[in-house]
Amino acid sequence: MKLIKISIIVILYTMTEKLYACDACGCSIHNSEIGLITDFKKNYFKMSFSRFGFYSFSETGKGSTDFFNKGNLSFRFGLGKMKKVHLAMQVPYIVNSRKGQEGYQSVKGISDVNMSLYYELIPNKCLGSAGSLYFEVGAGASAPTGYYNAHIHNENLPENFNIGKGTFYFNTQTNLVFRWNQSGLVWSNFFQWLPKSKDDYQFGNSLSTQLTVFHEFGLNNVKFIPSTGVYMESVAKDVFPSGLSVVESGGRSIFCGFGTNIKFSKWIAGFILSKPLVNSYANESVQAKLRWTSQLSFNF
């Protein structure tokens, strides 16, 4: 049976902002990968790059633009004889930049490494002569390997510019894939929970859901997999060590993404562009910009 090619949008969003100068920019959103097609039942190594941007409208951060860039090395392996359990690991490298009242500022470095386990509840079940269904659940944890600066405001930057979160944090995810002949859809849900950082700052938890449709067609040995989808997220407000909520943090949004992947032999290359349809972040103080993600993976 053919392996399922899918689009996964996993938005790992976290938040920050404070009441100091320059706080409202970036809208507390951390960057993540979107629209990357892999083969669930295959092992893979993957390199990817994503770029997200936000523009500030707040009085404290007016006129500043933030960009969150992430390069990511990841792999996924099936475990055991049945290979119904999969181990996945991500090693991100982050470059966050701001252009505003203080001029150009940036921070960069290796971020928090994530490791997750996924279990196939429905391992590619046949539905008639042309359909199939796949469903898996997963859970993981990120280690505080990235640098966390508890005094980043001394550099006139908000907490969401930190490379790391300063604590272990956890995620759960479900992925459902329905396929009919060469077309299909993917429904993914992702939840991220963050305990307090080492200075007792509380980043907001996030919940997201994404629905993507795709179609595959071939030309000789090359396969093209265009896709489009809708992504929705909700992010809780951050909390100061004092217990007070950070006013300019949290939010919700709806994005629409369009992209394509090209598969040749064991290689998959892809690109997706995502446009905000509705976004309300950081107490209406920032606005999301276009986002894009690219990837190259080797399946085996």
Disulfide bonds with the S-S distance in Angstrom:
none
